Amino acid sequence: MLCKDCGNEYSPGDKFCQKCGSMITHEQINEPSLEDNAPKEANRPHEQEPMNNEPAQAEQPTPADTKRPPKLPVIVAAGIGVVAIIILLLVMMPGGSKYLKSSNAYNMLFYVDSGSYVVLTPENGTIDLDVEDDIDRISYSMGGTEMAFLADFFSIDGGTLYFMEGQTVTEVSDGVYSFLLNAEGNAIAYLADYGEDGGDLYLYDCKKKSKEKVAKEVYSIEAISPDGKSVGYIASYRNYDNYRGFISINGREPESVGKNCRPFAVSNNGKYVYYERYGNDADTLYVKAGKDDIKLGKYDSYSAFLNREYSEILFSSEGRTYISAKGKDKIKVSNSNIRWLLKPAAMAYVQYGTIMVYGLDSFAGKVAVGDDNSLFYINKDFSSERISSGVSSNVLISDDMNTVLYANNRGSLFKVENLKKSFEPVEIGEDLEVVRFQATSDMKKIYYVNEDDDLYYIRGKSKPKNIAHDVEDILMNTKDDRLYFLEDFRRDSGTLYTTKNGSKKQAVENADEVASIQLYGDKVIYFEGDYNGFTLYISESPTKFEKLLEDIDYFY
């Protein structure tokens, strides 16, 4: 069987394509993915808080440390760096916003009418959630359709933990202080009955609806394996520089990884365990593979990137990027810190705090952006080839990961095709003054907004064609290669239009006060309203949208 997105052959049991990371279902879903798996805070469709993709500084372990990632904004502003990936999913890849869920549908949780919760699901539409208390934290599986959330949370008593799959909501436990949902969405590690000496750590099987106690007097949960059978945690906590890290593999008796060690990633069966040891001068990264503990050196703990089997870790150290593969010593990849890895819209991923896990077999053959605004290609031997310098935060990669499109800091647009064979950028047009752009999944049809907020369409060597003026947000639905955009954005709302193949813009019916737009599966959703209440609409055709929800206060 062949992956619909990149053509790579996959086995019947595979859940993700090992070449491009795309989620595989019986019908080969077009674009899955997930935002970070650490619990989210609520957002309003109006909140426009552009973020770059530089990970936040890691914090010292704290018992409540289940929500390390920064607050997710909701509307996209411009590309990821504006690939900030976040709540409005405005683009398909690190070229968009920071809530990038790829264009596959996922559960969205709404607080409506100042008193109730409603979940929008890809399969079952809207579902009223029978939860009376406030929901404080929420996490998604890598597929985005299973979720766990904590309600009625108080710092002393904890809260009630729930799990939702399809239309079924299950109450897991009371007195829960923190939790982690695994990538596969079938297990939850949670900390309950927290006191002066810590709390009890449990593993909950979401299918069997049963729990097993892993350990007591646990200070904080730090990791859960993709299959949900192994965990990493901190216990024996005395103060910030006197504690111990532990791992429990497949339900076996916990074992210590050392004093002042934080095990932040544990692979299935504990084949690879990554932990950092805190010291006076710097944090040191280690990988535990079998009986061997390999010291990888100083670790800038604000970010790390793992492949899906956890056999590779990309990390930054003293201004350089390194990789450790299969439990071996580090290899230098680049002379700059990695900021993010380019991902096509179809690639599944999950985030745990500052740790990003991609649905890939290897980082070899992938493209990354450095903190010096460099763009580099990672070779099979993990050395790298610099593609360009002076790259802006707006960068896209094709679904087959063979073409990169980027703008530089001077507003020029470049394309690099046939990666692996050539790294020669070719400029698209002249003096375009690009501020942000979107493109079809093959990177052949491009829309960009210039410094005057004018929207243009360009393909190949043709001259740019003006589509609209005074354009704010732009959103590409790669399913049908159709662009949506907001024009005349004044007082937090604008008029929604659409265009395809550079055609004359078409107004969406009755959509002249739109606050934000977002992808949802193969469809587009938009919000109208303000802080007094938002209304949600979903596309039924390119220019017709149906009202789904009213009186929305915020969403997660």
C-alpha positions in Angstrom: 0.0 0.0 0.0 1.2 3.5 -0.8 1.0 6.7 1.2 -1.3 9.1 -0.4 0.9 12.1 0.5 4.4 10.9 -0.6 3.9 7.6 -2.4 6.0 5.6 0.0 5.0 2.0 0.6 3.7 1.1 4.1 2.7 -2.0 5.9 -0.9 -2.8 6.9 -0.2 -2.3 10.6 1.5 1.1 10.2 -0.3 4.1 11.8 2.1 6.7 10.3 4.1 6.8 7.1 7.8 6.3 8.0 8.9 8.6 5.2 6.8 11.7 5.5 5.1 11.0 8.9 1.5 11.3 7.5 -1.1 9.5 9.5 -2.5 6.4 7.8 -6.1 5.2 8.2 -8.1 2.7 6.0 -8.8 5.6 3.7 -5.4 7.4 4.2 -6.3 10.6 6.0 -4.9 13.6 4.2 -3.3 15.5 7.0 -3.2 14.5 10.7 -1.2 16.0 13.4 -1.5 17.5 16.8 -0.5 20.4 18.6 1.3 20.0 21.9 0.3 17.2 24.2 0.8 19.3 27.3 -2.4 20.6 28.6 -3.7 23.8 27.0 -5.2 26.9 28.3 -8.3 28.6 26.9 -8.2 31.0 24.0 -10.5 33.4 22.3 -10.7 33.7 18.5 -9.6 37.3 18.8 -6.3 36.8 20.6 -3.6 37.5 18.2 -0.3 36.8 19.9 2.2 35.9 17.1 5.0 33.7 18.3 8.2 32.6 16.8 9.0 28.9 17.1 11.9 29.3 19.5 11.0 27.0 22.4 10.4 28.5 25.8 13.1 28.0 28.4 12.6 24.9 30.3 11.6 25.3 34.0 12.9 23.5 37.0 10.6 20.6 37.7 7.5 21.5 39.6 4.6 19.3 40.6 2.1 21.3 38.5 4.4 21.2 35.5 1.9 19.7 33.1 1.4 22.9 31.2 4.9 24.1 30.2 4.2 25.4 26.7 3.3 29.0 26.4 -0.3 30.1 26.1 -1.6 29.3 22.7 -3.0 32.3 20.8 -5.7 31.8 18.4 -5.6 33.6 15.2 -2.7 33.2 13.0 -0.9 36.2 12.0 1.7 35.4 9.5 3.9 32.4 9.1 5.6 30.2 11.7 8.0 32.0 13.0 5.3 32.8 12.4 5.1 29.5 12.3 4.2 29.8 15.6 1.9 26.8 15.6 -1.0 27.7 17.6 -4.6 28.1 17.9 -5.8 29.0 14.7 -3.9 26.7 12.6 -3.6 29.3 9.9 -1.1 27.5 7.9 0.0 24.1 7.1 3.5 24.1 8.4 6.1 26.0 10.1 5.2 28.8 8.0 2.1 29.6 9.8 1.0 29.8 13.3 1.8 27.9 16.3 -1.3 25.8 16.7 -0.6 23.8 13.6 -2.8 20.8 13.7 -2.2 20.0 10.1 -5.4 20.0 8.1 -6.7 16.9 9.7 -9.7 17.4 11.9 -9.4 17.2 15.7 -11.6 17.6 18.7 -12.1 21.3 19.6 -13.5 22.2 23.1 -15.6 25.3 23.5 -17.0 27.0 26.5 -20.3 28.5 25.6 -23.0 30.7 27.1 -20.9 31.2 30.2 -21.8 27.8 31.6 -21.4 24.7 29.4 -18.9 22.9 27.3 -19.3 21.7 23.7 -16.9 19.5 21.7 -16.7 19.8 18.0 -15.6 16.3 16.6 -14.7 15.3 13.0 -17.0 12.3 13.0 -19.9 13.3 15.2 -20.3 17.0 14.9 -21.0 18.9 18.1 -21.4 17.1 21.4 -22.6 18.6 24.6 -20.1 17.7 27.4 -21.8 16.8 30.7 -19.2 18.4 32.9 -20.4 21.0 35.3 -17.0 22.2 36.6 -14.5 24.5 34.9 -12.1 22.7 32.6 -8.5 23.8 33.4 -6.2 21.7 31.3 -6.5 19.6 28.1 -4.3 17.3 26.1 -4.7 15.6 22.7 -3.3 12.4 21.3 -1.2 12.6 18.2 -4.2 11.9 16.1 -6.1 14.7 17.8 -9.4 12.8 18.3 -8.7 11.4 21.8 -8.3 13.8 24.6 -7.9 14.0 28.3 -8.8 17.0 30.4 -8.8 18.1 34.0 -11.9 19.8 35.5 -12.6 21.6 38.8 -8.9 22.0 39.6 -7.6 23.5 42.9 -4.0 23.6 43.9 -4.7 21.8 47.2 -7.2 19.2 46.2 -6.4 18.7 42.5 -9.2 18.1 40.0 -11.2 15.4 38.2 -9.6 13.8 35.2 -11.6 12.8 32.2 -10.9 10.9 29.0 -12.9 11.4 25.7 -12.9 9.2 22.6 -15.5 9.5 20.0 -18.8 10.4 21.8 -17.8 8.7 25.0 -16.5 10.6 28.0 -15.1 8.6 30.9 -14.3 9.9 34.4 -10.9 8.6 35.3 -10.1 9.8 38.8 -10.6 12.6 41.4 -7.9 14.3 43.2 -5.6 14.5 40.1 -2.9 17.1 40.2 -1.2 16.6 36.8 -1.3 14.2 33.9 0.2 13.2 30.5 -1.8 11.5 27.6 0.4 9.3 25.5 0.8 9.8 21.7 -1.4 6.9 20.7 -4.2 8.2 22.9 -4.8 5.0 24.9 -3.1 5.6 28.2 -2.8 8.4 30.8 -0.1 8.8 33.4 -1.5 10.9 36.3 -0.5 12.1 39.7 -3.2 12.0 42.4 -3.6 12.7 46.1 -0.8 15.2 46.2 0.6 16.2 49.7 3.8 17.4 51.3 5.7 14.3 50.2 4.4 14.2 46.7 1.5 12.1 45.2 0.6 8.7 43.9 1.5 8.0 40.2 -0.9 5.9 38.2 -1.0 4.5 34.7 -4.6 4.4 33.3 -5.5 2.1 30.4 -8.1 4.0 28.4 -9.4 0.8 26.7 -9.7 -1.4 29.7 -10.7 1.5 32.0 -8.3 0.2 34.6 -5.4 1.8 36.5 -2.2 0.5 38.1 -0.2 2.3 40.7 3.4 2.9 39.6 4.9 4.7 42.6 4.1 6.9 45.6 5.6 10.1 46.8 6.2 11.3 43.3 7.0 14.9 42.8 6.2 15.4 39.1 5.5 13.3 35.9 8.0 14.0 33.2 7.4 11.5 30.4 5.2 8.8 29.0 6.2 6.4 26.2 4.3 6.5 22.9 2.5 3.2 23.8 1.7 4.4 27.3 3.3 1.5 29.1 6.4 3.3 30.5 6.9 6.5 32.4 9.6 8.9 33.7 9.2 10.9 36.9 10.9 12.9 39.7 10.7 11.7 43.3 12.7 12.1 46.6 12.4 15.8 46.1 14.0 18.0 48.8 14.7 21.2 46.8 15.5 22.3 43.3 19.0 20.8 43.4 18.3 17.7 45.5 16.0 15.1 43.9 16.1 11.9 41.9 14.7 10.8 38.5 13.1 7.4 38.0 11.7 5.3 35.2 9.2 2.5 35.2 9.3 0.3 32.1 6.2 -1.8 31.2 4.9 -1.8 34.7 8.1 -3.1 36.3 9.6 -1.9 39.5 10.9 1.7 39.1 14.6 2.3 38.8 16.6 5.4 39.5 18.4 7.2 36.6 20.3 9.3 39.1 20.4 12.3 41.5 19.2 15.6 40.0 18.2 13.8 36.8 15.0 14.5 34.9 14.0 11.7 32.5 12.1 13.7 29.9 11.6 11.1 27.2 11.1 7.3 27.4 10.7 5.1 24.3 8.6 2.0 24.1 10.1 -0.8 26.2 12.6 1.7 27.6 15.0 1.0 24.7 16.0 4.7 24.8 15.7 7.0 27.8 16.8 10.6 27.6 17.5 12.5 30.7 19.2 15.7 31.8 21.3 16.1 34.9 21.1 19.5 36.5 24.4 21.0 37.7 25.8 24.3 38.9 27.1 25.4 35.6 25.0 23.7 33.0 22.5 20.9 32.3 24.0 17.8 30.8 22.2 15.5 28.5 22.4 11.7 28.6 20.9 8.8 26.6 20.4 5.5 28.3 20.4 2.6 25.9 20.3 -0.8 27.6 22.9 -0.8 30.3 24.9 2.1 28.7 24.5 5.7 29.8 26.1 7.9 27.1 27.0 11.5 28.1 26.0 13.7 25.2 27.3 17.0 26.7 25.9 20.3 27.7 22.2 20.7 26.9 20.3 23.9 26.1 17.2 22.5 27.6 14.8 24.9 25.9 14.1 22.4 23.1 14.7 18.9 21.7 13.3 17.0 18.8 12.6 13.2 18.7 11.7 10.9 15.9 8.7 8.6 16.4 10.7 5.7 17.8 12.8 7.9 20.0 15.9 6.4 18.4 17.1 9.9 17.4 17.3 13.2 19.3 18.2 16.6 17.8 19.3 19.1 20.4 21.1 22.4 20.8 24.3 22.9 22.8 26.4 26.0 23.0 25.2 27.5 19.8 25.3 24.3 17.7 22.9 21.5 16.8 23.8 17.9 17.5 22.1 14.5 17.0 22.4 11.2 18.8 21.1 8.2 16.9 20.4 4.7 18.3 21.9 5.5 21.7 25.3 6.5 20.3 27.5 9.6 21.0 26.5 12.9 19.5 27.3 14.1 15.9 27.4 17.7 15.0 24.7 18.7 12.5 25.0 22.4 12.3 26.9 25.4 13.6 23.6 27.1 14.7 20.9 26.1 17.2 18.0 24.4 15.5 14.8 26.5 15.9 12.4 24.2 14.1 12.1 21.3 11.6 10.1 21.9 8.5 7.0 19.7 8.3 4.5 19.2 5.6 0.9 19.7 6.4 0.4 15.9 6.5 3.0 15.2 9.1 1.8 14.0 12.5 3.5 15.3 15.6 3.0 15.8 19.3 4.6 18.2 21.8 5.4 17.6 25.4 6.4 20.9 26.9 9.6 21.8 24.9 10.0 18.3 23.5 8.7 17.8 19.9 8.0 14.3 18.7 7.6 13.9 14.9 6.0 11.0 13.1 9.2 10.2 11.2 11.6 7.3 11.0 14.6 9.5 10.8 15.7 13.2 10.7 18.1 12.3 7.8 16.8 13.9 4.6 14.9 16.6 6.4 15.2 20.4 6.4 15.6 22.6 9.4 15.8 26.3 10.3 18.6 27.6 12.6 18.5 30.5 15.1 20.8 32.4 12.8 18.0 32.4 10.1 19.8 29.7 8.1 18.1 26.9 6.2 19.9 23.6 6.2 19.4 20.1 4.8 20.3 17.1 7.0 22.3 14.4 5.1 22.1 10.6 5.7 25.3 10.8 7.8 23.7 13.7 9.8 26.1 16.3 8.4 24.3 19.2 6.9 24.2 21.4 3.7 23.4 25.0 4.1 20.6 26.0 1.6 20.4 29.7 2.5 21.0 32.4 5.0 18.8 35.3 6.0 15.6 33.3 5.9 12.5 34.9 7.3 10.1 33.1 9.6 7.9 32.3 6.6 9.0 28.9 5.2 7.0 26.0 3.7 7.8 22.5 2.5 6.0 20.3 0.0 4.1 17.2 1.0 6.8 15.0 -0.5 9.5 17.0 1.3 11.3 17.6 -1.9 10.6 21.3 -2.4 11.1 24.3 -0.1 9.6 27.7 -0.5 10.8 30.6 1.7 11.1 34.4 1.9 14.2 36.1 3.0 14.5 39.1 5.3 14.4 41.5 2.3 11.0 40.2 1.1 12.3 38.2 -1.8 10.7 34.8 -2.5 12.8 31.7 -3.3 12.2 28.0 -4.2 14.5 25.1 -3.9 13.4 22.0 -5.8 14.8 18.4 -6.0 16.3 18.4 -2.6 19.0 15.8 -2.1 20.2 16.6 -5.7 20.4 20.4 -5.6 20.4 23.1 -3.0 20.4 26.0 -5.4 17.6 28.6 -4.6 15.8 30.1 -7.5 14.1 33.5 -7.0 10.4 33.7 -7.8 9.6 37.0 -9.5 11.4 40.3 -8.7 11.0 42.9 -5.9 7.9 41.2 -4.6 8.2 42.7 -1.0 6.7 39.5 0.5 5.4 39.8 4.0 3.7 36.4 4.2 2.6 33.7 1.7 0.8 30.4 1.3 1.1 27.8 -1.4 -0.5 24.6 -2.6 1.0 21.4 -1.2 3.2 20.9 -4.2 4.5 24.6 -3.8 3.6 25.4 -7.5 0.7 27.9 -6.9 1.7 30.7 -4.6 -0.2 33.5 -3.0 1.6 36.3 -1.1 0.8 39.5 0.7 3.2 42.4 0.2 4.2 45.3 2.3 1.1 47.3 1.1 -1.2 44.4 2.2 -2.0 43.6 -1.4 -2.7 39.9 -2.2 -1.0 38.4 -5.4 -1.0 35.1 -7.1 2.0 33.8 -9.0 2.8 30.5 -10.7 6.0 29.5 -12.5 7.5 32.4 -14.4 4.3 34.2 -14.9 3.9 37.8 -13.7 2.2 38.3 -10.3 -1.6 38.7 -10.5 -3.3 41.1 -8.1 -6.3 39.4 -6.3 -7.2 41.9 -3.6 -6.2 44.9 -1.5 -6.0 45.5 2.3 -5.7 41.8 3.1 -5.1 40.5 6.6 -5.1 36.7 7.3 -4.6 34.2 4.4 -5.4 30.5 4.7 -4.7 27.7 2.2 -7.0 24.7 2.1 -4.6 22.2 0.4 -7.4 19.7 0.0 -8.9 21.7 -3.0 -6.1 24.2 -3.5 -8.4 27.1 -2.5 -7.2 30.2 -0.6 -9.4 32.0 1.9 -8.5 35.5 3.1 -9.8 38.4 5.1 -10.1 41.8 3.5 -10.7 45.3 5.0 -9.9 44.0 8.5 -11.1 46.9 10.7 -11.9 46.8 14.4 -11.0 43.1 14.8 -13.1 41.8 11.8 -13.0 41.7 8.0 -14.8 40.3 5.0 -14.1 36.7 4.0 -13.3 35.9 0.4 -12.0 32.9 -1.5 -10.1 32.3 -4.7 -8.7 29.3 -6.6 -5.9 29.2 -9.2 -5.7 33.0 -9.1 -9.3 33.5 -10.1 -11.3 36.6 -9.3 -12.1 36.7 -5.6 -15.5 35.5 -4.5 -17.2 36.7 -1.3 -18.4 34.1 1.2 -22.1 34.7 1.8 -23.0 36.8 4.8 -19.3 36.7 6.1 -18.5 40.4 6.4 -17.6 40.6 10.1 -15.2 37.6 10.4 -12.7 37.7 13.3 -10.6 34.7 12.3 -10.4 31.7 10.0 -9.1 28.2 10.5 -8.8 24.8 8.8 -10.9 21.9 10.2 -10.3 18.7 8.3 -11.2 19.3 4.7 -13.3 22.2 5.7 -12.8 25.8 6.8 -14.3 27.3 10.0 -14.6 31.0 10.9 -15.6 33.0 14.0 -17.7 36.1 14.2 -18.1 38.3 17.2 -16.1 39.8 20.0 -15.4 39.3 23.7 -19.2 39.4 24.4 -19.5 36.1 22.5 -18.4 34.4 19.3 -20.3 32.5 16.7 -18.7 29.5 14.8 -19.4 28.7 11.1 -18.2 25.8 9.0 -18.0 25.5 5.2 -20.6 23.6 3.2 -19.3 24.8 -0.1 -16.5 27.3 -1.1 -18.9 30.3 -0.5 -21.5 28.9 1.8 -21.0 28.4 5.5 -23.4 26.9 8.1 -23.7 28.2 11.7 -22.5 25.6 14.2 -22.3 27.3 17.6 -23.3 30.6 19.2 -22.3 32.4 22.4 -18.8 31.0 22.5 -16.7 32.6 25.3 -13.5 30.8 24.5 -12.0 27.6 23.2 -9.0 25.3 23.9 
